[in-house]
């Protein structure tokens, strides 16, 4: 849908009405129960239905058990004296236990601060220093994974309850929280200095309802998530959207290639929450026999390379784009829509605008800086940092470059700091990567700038090939392809084959580390 005749601003169409009072609202509007009431409603309406299941055991958390665990943790926070403004550092590796403590902190009006348990035991103290104020730590790691002077509690992975609390000790009631809860996450910008993003409960639920509606989730759905729960995608697209729909989510600690499709078949999975890197690995497995129960696979964070899309066959795909500041989702491709190479779909409950270097709005199809706004977008960073990324009308500069077609589909061209200035000519990495990906033997391509004494920088490409290909022949063919399909200044100065590239915990390629690797060669 276009706004005011401007082809660069679009929003999602209205969502269908739902009878369930806890279900998604029309247009993802900020209506419906808060998180504490949502947990209570699910316990009353769907108490015996599984909310979460552990992929590697027979452990199940029903909606009634979730309600009791949230109640127990709320009382524990009260007893320890964690105020409404206090943070709960969730340093928990077990996925079911993490989900319980995380949701309980938010539902009780506190600030959940997820901790990456893959980091050293000093990570909670580092996050506490960034957060400031009163904190407590809930951990299933060693006793030294604490914050000096801060209270700590352990979690029983078998029940999700605080250590020492039995299920029979918890009454079926949740007292009103001291206020709106939130999630605090820290992102690193180009400077490497973390920026704190606080996502209030209302914003999280707006996006979760929009995700559930867009994906047509119902109580009959059974999702699968192996993405890290300390990232916003798994928290909102996984935990909250499932809760909103009254569905079931199967959680795994990490992605495992071996036996993946058999696991989905055994668990009767209807949708998968994934990222392009996971799907690229699955594309290497050869012919794929999808479970009959599978409705769609959701790919987050970046466009899905065409070779990966082709290898996945006919399974419906939802390709999305999001960021922490948007509580995980800005755009997504509609279910059942024909694939558009390079596109990340239409805005869902938000608006997207493309601006030029002078701040003017660009016409459809032109590449520029992507700005977003909507009820799912934050309005500031903690401590007022990076205030220049927000304008007075509520728009946020995403740091991404891209374009919007005349009918509203968004395509990404890379990050603004990824643009390569080759002798005054701008080279967008995606336009080079798209050409290299035309060769079906290429599974993934990443283009970065390498310093050059005369030109400033030149593009170089790193290619991950499909298994069992003639590497010498592939490099020669890619060089020829670049010569025929790209203007001279866009052609890679060098193309290298690599087995893999530096990645974040979500599987996304860390371009800054790739650039550093390039500069050191």
C-alpha positions as CSV (number, residue, x, y, z in Angstrom):
1,X,0.0,0.0,0.0
2,X,1.5,3.4,-1.0
3,X,1.2,6.5,1.2
4,X,0.5,10.0,-0.1
5,X,1.5,9.0,-3.6
6,X,5.1,8.4,-2.5
7,X,6.4,5.2,-4.1
8,X,9.2,4.9,-1.5
9,X,6.9,4.5,1.5
10,X,4.9,1.3,2.0
11,X,3.1,-0.6,4.7
12,X,1.6,-4.0,5.1
13,X,-2.1,-4.7,4.2
14,X,-4.6,-5.1,7.1
15,X,-4.4,-8.5,8.9
16,X,-7.6,-10.6,9.2
17,X,-9.7,-10.5,12.4
18,X,-9.2,-13.3,14.9
19,X,-11.7,-14.4,17.5
20,X,-9.0,-15.4,20.0
21,X,-8.5,-12.4,22.4
22,X,-4.8,-13.2,22.7
23,X,-4.4,-13.6,18.9
24,X,-2.8,-11.0,16.5
25,X,-4.6,-7.7,16.2
26,X,-5.5,-6.0,12.9
27,X,-2.4,-4.3,11.4
28,X,-0.3,-5.4,14.4
29,X,-1.8,-2.5,16.3
30,X,-0.7,-2.1,20.0
31,X,-3.9,-3.8,21.4
32,X,-4.5,-7.0,23.2
33,X,-3.4,-8.3,26.5
34,X,0.0,-7.5,28.0
35,X,2.5,-10.4,28.5
36,X,1.4,-11.3,32.0
37,X,-2.3,-11.5,30.9
38,X,-1.3,-13.4,27.8
39,X,0.5,-16.0,29.8
40,X,-2.6,-16.3,32.1
41,X,-5.0,-16.5,29.2
42,X,-3.0,-19.3,27.6
43,X,-2.9,-21.3,30.8
44,X,-6.7,-20.9,31.2
45,X,-7.6,-21.7,27.5
46,X,-4.8,-24.1,26.5
47,X,-3.3,-25.3,29.8
48,X,-2.4,-28.8,28.7
49,X,-1.1,-27.8,25.2
50,X,2.7,-27.9,24.8
51,X,4.1,-24.4,24.5
52,X,7.8,-25.5,24.3
53,X,9.5,-28.8,23.6
54,X,13.1,-29.7,23.8
55,X,14.3,-31.1,20.5
56,X,16.8,-33.5,22.1
57,X,14.7,-35.0,24.9
58,X,11.1,-35.6,26.0
59,X,10.9,-32.4,28.1
60,X,7.8,-30.4,27.5
61,X,6.6,-27.1,29.0
62,X,2.8,-26.7,28.8
63,X,1.1,-23.4,28.9
64,X,0.0,-24.2,32.5
65,X,3.5,-25.0,33.5
66,X,4.7,-21.7,31.9
67,X,2.2,-19.8,33.9
68,X,3.3,-21.4,37.2
69,X,7.0,-20.8,36.4
70,X,6.4,-17.2,35.5
71,X,4.5,-16.8,38.8
72,X,7.4,-18.4,40.8
73,X,10.0,-16.2,39.2
74,X,7.9,-13.1,39.7
75,X,7.8,-13.9,43.4
76,X,11.5,-14.6,43.5
77,X,12.3,-11.2,41.9
78,X,10.0,-9.6,44.5
79,X,11.6,-11.5,47.4
80,X,15.2,-10.6,46.3
81,X,14.1,-7.0,45.8
82,X,14.6,-6.4,42.1
83,X,12.8,-3.2,41.4
84,X,10.8,-2.4,38.3
85,X,13.8,-0.6,36.8
86,X,16.1,-3.5,37.7
87,X,17.7,-5.8,35.1
88,X,17.6,-9.6,35.2
89,X,20.7,-11.0,33.5
90,X,19.5,-14.2,31.9
91,X,22.7,-16.3,31.8
92,X,21.0,-19.6,31.0
93,X,22.1,-22.1,28.3
94,X,19.2,-24.5,28.5
95,X,16.6,-23.2,26.0
96,X,13.4,-24.1,27.9
97,X,14.8,-22.7,31.1
98,X,16.1,-19.5,29.4
99,X,12.6,-18.9,27.8
100,X,10.9,-19.2,31.2
101,X,13.2,-16.8,33.0
102,X,13.3,-14.3,30.1
103,X,9.5,-14.2,29.8
104,X,9.0,-14.0,33.6
105,X,11.4,-11.0,33.8
106,X,9.4,-9.1,31.2
107,X,6.0,-10.2,32.4
108,X,6.8,-9.1,35.9
109,X,7.8,-5.6,34.8
110,X,11.6,-6.0,34.9
111,X,14.2,-5.7,32.2
112,X,15.4,-9.0,30.7
113,X,19.0,-8.8,29.6
114,X,19.9,-12.0,27.7
115,X,23.5,-13.2,28.0
116,X,25.4,-15.2,25.4
117,X,26.5,-18.3,27.3
118,X,29.1,-18.9,24.7
119,X,31.0,-15.9,26.0
120,X,33.3,-16.0,29.1
121,X,31.8,-16.1,32.6
122,X,32.7,-12.4,32.9
123,X,30.0,-11.5,30.4
124,X,27.2,-10.8,33.0
125,X,29.5,-8.3,34.7
126,X,30.3,-6.6,31.4
127,X,26.6,-6.3,30.5
128,X,25.8,-5.1,34.1
129,X,28.3,-2.3,33.7
130,X,26.8,-1.3,30.4
131,X,23.3,-1.4,31.8
132,X,23.9,0.4,35.1
133,X,21.4,0.3,38.0
134,X,20.1,-2.6,40.0
135,X,20.6,-6.1,38.5
136,X,20.4,-9.7,39.5
137,X,21.8,-12.8,37.7
138,X,19.9,-16.0,36.9
139,X,22.5,-18.6,35.7
140,X,22.9,-22.3,35.1
141,X,26.7,-21.9,34.7
142,X,29.4,-21.9,37.4
143,X,29.1,-19.9,40.5
144,X,31.7,-17.4,39.3
145,X,29.3,-16.3,36.4
146,X,27.9,-13.6,38.7
147,X,28.2,-9.8,39.2
148,X,30.0,-8.6,42.4
149,X,27.4,-7.3,44.8
150,X,24.4,-8.4,42.8
151,X,22.0,-11.2,44.0
152,X,22.0,-14.4,42.0
153,X,19.6,-17.3,41.5
154,X,19.8,-20.7,39.9
155,X,17.3,-22.3,37.6
156,X,16.2,-25.9,37.5
157,X,16.3,-27.0,33.8
158,X,13.9,-29.8,34.5
159,X,11.1,-27.4,35.5
160,X,12.2,-23.9,34.7
161,X,11.6,-23.0,38.3
162,X,14.0,-21.3,40.7
163,X,16.3,-23.7,42.4
164,X,14.6,-24.9,45.6
165,X,11.1,-24.2,44.4
166,X,8.8,-27.2,43.7
167,X,6.0,-27.1,41.2
168,X,3.5,-27.9,43.9
169,X,4.6,-24.8,45.9
170,X,3.3,-22.4,43.2
171,X,-0.3,-21.3,43.1
172,X,-2.1,-20.6,39.8
173,X,-2.0,-16.8,40.1
174,X,0.2,-14.0,38.8
175,X,0.2,-10.8,40.6
176,X,0.2,-7.6,38.7
177,X,3.7,-6.5,37.6
178,X,5.2,-3.2,38.8
179,X,5.0,-1.8,35.3
180,X,5.8,-2.5,31.7
181,X,8.7,-4.9,31.2
182,X,11.3,-4.8,28.5
183,X,14.2,-6.5,26.9
184,X,17.6,-4.8,26.7
185,X,20.0,-5.9,24.0
186,X,23.4,-4.5,23.0
187,X,24.4,-4.1,19.4
188,X,27.9,-3.1,18.1
189,X,28.1,-0.5,15.4
190,X,31.0,0.3,13.1
191,X,33.0,1.7,16.0
192,X,32.6,-1.5,18.0
193,X,31.1,0.4,20.9
194,X,27.9,-1.3,22.0
195,X,24.6,0.6,21.8
196,X,21.9,-0.4,24.2
197,X,18.5,-1.0,22.7
198,X,15.6,-1.3,25.1
199,X,12.5,-2.9,23.6
200,X,9.4,-2.3,25.7
201,X,6.9,-5.1,26.2
202,X,4.3,-3.3,24.1
203,X,6.7,-3.0,21.1
204,X,7.7,-6.7,21.4
205,X,4.0,-7.8,21.3
206,X,3.2,-5.5,18.4
207,X,5.9,-7.2,16.3
208,X,5.0,-10.7,17.6
209,X,1.4,-10.2,16.6
210,X,2.4,-8.9,13.2
211,X,4.7,-12.0,12.7
212,X,2.0,-14.4,13.8
213,X,-0.5,-12.9,11.5
214,X,1.8,-12.7,8.5
215,X,2.8,-16.3,9.0
216,X,-0.8,-17.4,9.6
217,X,0.2,-19.2,12.8
218,X,-2.6,-21.0,14.7
219,X,-2.7,-23.3,17.7
220,X,-2.1,-26.3,15.3
221,X,1.4,-25.0,14.3
222,X,4.6,-26.6,15.5
223,X,7.6,-24.4,14.9
224,X,11.3,-25.3,15.1
225,X,14.0,-22.9,16.3
226,X,17.7,-23.5,16.7
227,X,18.7,-19.9,16.5
228,X,20.3,-18.4,19.7
229,X,17.7,-17.2,22.2
230,X,19.9,-14.3,23.3
231,X,19.1,-12.7,19.8
232,X,15.9,-10.7,19.2
233,X,14.8,-12.9,16.3
234,X,14.4,-16.1,18.3
235,X,12.8,-14.1,21.2
236,X,10.1,-12.4,19.1
237,X,9.6,-14.6,16.0
238,X,10.1,-17.7,18.0
239,X,9.0,-17.4,21.6
240,X,6.5,-14.5,21.5
241,X,4.8,-15.2,18.1
242,X,4.2,-18.8,19.2
243,X,2.8,-17.6,22.5
244,X,0.5,-15.1,20.7
245,X,-0.8,-17.9,18.5
246,X,-1.2,-20.5,21.2
247,X,1.1,-22.8,19.1
248,X,4.0,-25.0,20.0
249,X,7.7,-24.3,19.5
250,X,10.5,-27.0,19.5
251,X,13.8,-25.6,20.7
252,X,17.3,-26.8,20.0
253,X,20.5,-25.5,21.5
254,X,22.1,-25.2,18.1
255,X,21.7,-26.2,14.4
256,X,22.7,-29.7,13.5
257,X,22.9,-30.7,9.8
258,X,22.9,-34.4,10.4
259,X,19.4,-35.8,10.9
260,X,17.7,-32.4,10.5
261,X,14.9,-33.4,8.1
262,X,14.3,-36.6,10.1
263,X,13.9,-34.5,13.3
264,X,11.4,-32.3,11.6
265,X,9.4,-35.3,10.4
266,X,9.5,-36.9,13.8
267,X,8.3,-33.7,15.6
268,X,5.7,-32.9,12.9
269,X,7.1,-29.5,12.4
270,X,5.0,-27.0,10.3
271,X,7.5,-24.1,10.0
272,X,11.2,-23.5,10.6
273,X,12.9,-20.3,11.9
274,X,16.2,-20.1,10.1
275,X,18.8,-17.8,8.6
276,X,20.5,-18.0,5.1
277,X,23.6,-19.6,6.5
278,X,21.6,-22.5,8.0
279,X,19.7,-22.9,4.7
280,X,23.0,-22.8,2.7
281,X,24.3,-25.7,4.8
282,X,21.1,-27.7,4.2
283,X,21.4,-27.0,0.5
284,X,24.6,-29.0,0.5
285,X,22.8,-32.1,1.6
286,X,21.6,-33.0,-1.9
287,X,18.0,-33.9,-2.7
288,X,15.7,-32.8,0.1
289,X,12.6,-34.7,1.1
290,X,10.5,-32.2,3.1
291,X,8.2,-33.5,5.8
292,X,4.6,-33.5,4.7
293,X,3.7,-31.3,7.7
294,X,6.0,-28.4,6.7
295,X,4.1,-25.3,5.7
296,X,7.0,-22.9,5.2
297,X,10.6,-22.0,6.1
298,X,11.3,-18.5,7.3
299,X,14.7,-17.0,6.4
300,X,15.8,-14.0,8.4
301,X,18.4,-11.2,8.4
302,X,19.5,-11.1,4.7
303,X,18.4,-12.0,1.2
304,X,18.5,-15.7,0.4
305,X,21.0,-16.5,-2.4
306,X,19.4,-17.9,-5.5
307,X,21.4,-21.2,-5.5
308,X,20.2,-21.9,-2.0
309,X,16.6,-21.0,-2.9
310,X,16.8,-23.3,-5.9
311,X,18.3,-26.2,-3.9
312,X,15.4,-25.9,-1.4
313,X,12.9,-26.8,-4.1
314,X,9.2,-26.1,-3.8
315,X,8.9,-25.5,-0.1
316,X,7.2,-22.1,0.6
317,X,9.7,-19.5,1.8
318,X,9.3,-16.4,3.9
319,X,12.3,-14.2,3.4
320,X,12.5,-11.3,5.9
321,X,14.6,-8.3,6.9
322,X,14.9,-6.9,10.3
323,X,17.1,-5.5,13.0
324,X,17.3,-5.3,16.8
325,X,15.9,-1.8,16.8
326,X,12.8,-3.1,15.0
327,X,12.2,-6.0,17.5
328,X,13.3,-8.5,14.7
329,X,11.1,-7.8,11.6
330,X,10.6,-4.9,9.2
331,X,9.7,-6.7,5.9
332,X,8.8,-10.2,4.8
333,X,7.7,-11.9,1.7
334,X,4.1,-13.0,1.7
335,X,3.4,-16.7,2.0
336,X,2.8,-18.2,-1.4
337,X,4.2,-15.2,-3.3
338,X,6.5,-15.9,-6.3
339,X,10.2,-15.5,-5.5
340,X,11.9,-12.2,-6.3
341,X,15.6,-12.6,-6.3
342,X,17.4,-10.3,-4.0
343,X,14.2,-9.0,-2.4
344,X,13.3,-9.2,1.3
345,X,9.6,-8.7,0.8
346,X,7.1,-6.0,1.8
347,X,6.9,-4.0,4.9
348,X,4.9,-5.7,7.7
349,X,3.4,-3.2,10.1
350,X,6.0,-0.6,9.4
351,X,7.0,1.9,6.7
352,X,10.2,2.0,4.7
353,X,11.7,5.1,3.0
354,X,14.7,5.5,0.7
355,X,16.8,8.6,1.0
356,X,19.7,10.1,-1.0
357,X,22.9,11.6,0.4
358,X,21.1,15.0,0.7
359,X,18.2,13.5,2.7
360,X,15.7,13.7,-0.1
361,X,13.3,10.8,-0.7
362,X,14.4,8.9,-3.8
363,X,12.0,7.5,-6.5
364,X,11.1,3.8,-6.8
365,X,14.0,1.6,-7.9
366,X,16.8,3.9,-6.9
367,X,19.4,2.8,-4.3
368,X,19.8,4.9,-1.2
369,X,19.8,4.8,2.6
370,X,16.9,2.9,4.1
371,X,14.9,4.6,6.9
372,X,12.0,2.9,8.8
373,X,9.3,3.9,11.3
374,X,6.3,2.3,12.9
375,X,5.0,1.0,16.2
376,X,7.7,-1.8,16.2
377,X,10.6,0.6,15.8
378,X,12.5,2.1,18.8
379,X,12.7,5.9,19.1
380,X,16.0,6.1,20.9
381,X,19.0,4.2,22.3
382,X,19.8,3.9,25.9
383,X,21.6,6.9,27.3
384,X,20.6,8.9,24.2
385,X,23.4,7.5,22.1
386,X,23.4,7.8,18.3
387,X,20.6,10.4,18.4
388,X,21.5,11.5,14.9
389,X,20.0,8.2,13.6
390,X,16.5,9.4,14.4
391,X,14.6,12.3,12.9
392,X,11.8,14.4,14.3
393,X,9.1,12.5,12.4
394,X,10.1,9.2,14.1
395,X,12.2,7.7,11.3
396,X,15.2,5.6,12.1
397,X,18.3,5.3,9.8
398,X,18.9,1.6,9.6
399,X,22.4,1.8,8.2
400,X,21.3,-0.4,5.3
401,X,21.2,0.6,1.7
402,X,18.6,-0.6,-0.7
403,X,15.7,0.3,-3.0
404,X,11.9,-0.1,-3.0
405,X,10.1,-1.1,-6.2
406,X,7.0,0.6,-7.5
407,X,4.8,-2.0,-5.9
408,X,6.6,-1.8,-2.5
409,X,9.0,-4.7,-2.5
410,X,12.3,-3.9,-0.7
411,X,15.7,-5.0,-1.9
412,X,18.9,-4.6,0.0
413,X,22.3,-3.4,-1.4
414,X,24.4,-3.8,1.7
415,X,25.4,-1.7,4.7
416,X,26.3,1.9,4.2
417,X,29.8,1.2,5.6
418,X,30.2,-1.7,3.2
419,X,30.0,0.5,0.1
420,X,33.4,0.4,-1.8
421,X,34.6,3.7,-3.1
422,X,36.8,2.7,-6.1
423,X,38.4,5.9,-7.4
424,X,35.2,7.9,-6.8
425,X,32.9,5.2,-8.2
426,X,30.5,3.5,-5.7
427,X,30.5,-0.3,-5.8
428,X,27.6,-1.9,-3.9
429,X,28.7,-5.4,-2.8
430,X,25.3,-6.9,-3.5
431,X,25.4,-6.0,-7.2
432,X,28.7,-8.0,-7.6
433,X,27.5,-10.8,-5.4
434,X,24.3,-11.2,-7.4
435,X,26.4,-11.7,-10.6
436,X,28.6,-14.3,-9.0
437,X,25.6,-16.2,-7.6
438,X,24.3,-16.7,-11.2
439,X,26.7,-19.6,-11.4
440,X,24.8,-22.5,-9.8
441,X,28.1,-23.9,-8.4
442,X,28.4,-20.9,-6.1
443,X,26.6,-21.4,-2.8
444,X,27.6,-18.1,-1.2
445,X,29.5,-15.0,-2.3
446,X,30.7,-12.1,-0.2
447,X,32.4,-8.9,-1.7
448,X,34.4,-6.4,0.4
449,X,36.7,-3.6,-0.2
450,X,40.5,-4.0,-0.1
451,X,42.7,-0.9,0.4
452,X,44.4,0.3,-2.7
453,X,47.2,2.9,-2.9
454,X,45.8,4.7,-5.9
455,X,42.1,4.0,-6.1
456,X,41.4,4.0,-2.4
457,X,39.7,0.5,-2.4
458,X,38.9,-2.2,-4.9
459,X,36.3,-5.0,-4.6
460,X,37.5,-8.5,-3.8
461,X,35.2,-11.6,-3.7
462,X,35.2,-14.6,-1.4
463,X,33.2,-17.6,-2.8
464,X,31.9,-20.7,-1.0
465,X,31.3,-23.3,-3.7
466,X,28.9,-26.2,-3.7
467,X,30.5,-29.5,-2.8
468,X,32.5,-31.5,-5.4
469,X,33.1,-28.8,-8.0
470,X,36.2,-28.1,-10.2
471,X,37.6,-25.2,-8.3
472,X,40.1,-24.1,-11.0
473,X,37.4,-24.2,-13.7
474,X,35.0,-22.3,-11.4
475,X,37.4,-19.4,-10.7
476,X,38.1,-19.0,-14.5
477,X,34.4,-19.1,-15.2
478,X,33.6,-16.5,-12.5
479,X,36.3,-14.2,-13.8
480,X,34.7,-14.4,-17.3
481,X,31.2,-13.9,-15.9
482,X,32.4,-10.8,-14.1
483,X,34.0,-9.4,-17.3
484,X,30.8,-9.9,-19.3
485,X,28.2,-8.8,-16.7
486,X,29.9,-6.0,-14.8
487,X,31.3,-2.7,-15.7
488,X,35.1,-2.5,-15.3
489,X,35.1,-0.6,-11.9
490,X,32.7,-3.2,-10.4
491,X,34.7,-6.3,-11.3
492,X,36.5,-8.0,-8.4
493,X,40.2,-7.5,-8.4
494,X,40.5,-11.0,-7.0
495,X,38.2,-13.9,-6.5
496,X,39.1,-16.5,-3.8
497,X,37.5,-19.8,-2.9
498,X,37.1,-20.4,0.8
499,X,35.5,-23.2,2.9
500,X,33.7,-20.7,5.1
501,X,33.8,-17.2,6.5
502,X,33.7,-15.5,9.9
503,X,30.1,-15.6,11.2
504,X,28.1,-14.2,14.1
505,X,26.2,-16.7,16.4
506,X,23.2,-16.4,14.1
507,X,25.2,-17.5,11.1
508,X,25.4,-14.1,9.4
509,X,28.7,-13.3,7.8
510,X,30.7,-10.7,9.8
511,X,31.9,-8.4,7.0
512,X,34.1,-6.3,9.3
513,X,36.1,-9.5,10.1
514,X,36.2,-10.4,6.4
515,X,37.6,-6.9,5.6
516,X,40.2,-7.3,8.3
517,X,41.1,-10.7,6.9
518,X,41.5,-9.1,3.4
519,X,43.7,-6.3,4.7
520,X,46.0,-8.7,6.4
521,X,46.7,-10.8,3.3
